[in-house]
């Protein structure tokens, strides 16, 4: 199969518009992919560079992004990494009949439509990245961290998978590094600037899944194929760091500013190396 055509109910297949090529997934037997879902509205370009450079240090092979409307400098950064070959950008959403406000602006955010579009992006990841060994579904304000900063595939294949040979996915606890708590580390990188966090939380999790062992997925949940299990890594040293402000912590009860604070210095250890990479890339992007 080479092409597929989308047509309306009363339209003829002989017309030539809305023809799309069928894309077959790249096979990366030991590859690690990231589903970053949707890039939209405004993304800080320097934070985006920091995020990508960290993923490169961790051995990520591909980041898949569904592109909505985006600020100019962030778009420039994404195109830079696309040329490098570490990211694939797909247009989203596809043109459909009628007019629909998709609600991705700060002033108009429609929960149900946005959640629907996010799930479409996750399903796209499932298809595009099905030839990879491992795929993580995380956002641009999240990074996966382990104590030794081993590359993702190495720590999964040498340490975690041997312990759980029937796993289809690994669920990570999340520590929130809340920016409203103020600067507690070393500027200018966001990962070394904010080093105070919440305790690891098991109920606000993200996953690393294995496509060949997984039936279907959404942003937070995994449905394994028969014979496989989703494993929660609550006692392992691999965890998700999530950087955000109090206004976005709607999953927490009470006043975010009063939560217990814990100091976590792990990202300070690699700050000089990561910062050098960010500065070099910023220069290449002419930002």
Buried (B, 14 or more C-beta within 10 A) or exposed (E): EEEEEEEEEEEEEEEEEBEEEEEEBBEBEEBBBBBBBBBBBEBBBBBBBBBBBBBBBBBBBBBBBBBBEBBEBBBBBBEBBBEEEBBBBBEBBEEEEEEEEBBBBEEEEBEEBBEEBBBBBBBBBBEBBBBBBBBBBBBBBBBBBBEEBBBBBBBBBEBBBEEBEEBBBBBBBBBBBBBEBEEBBBEEBBBBBBBBBBEBBEEBBBBBBBBEBBEEBBBEEBBBEEEBEBBBBEEBEBBBBBBBEBEBBEEBEEEBEEBEEEEBEBBBEBBEEBBEBBBEBBEEBEB
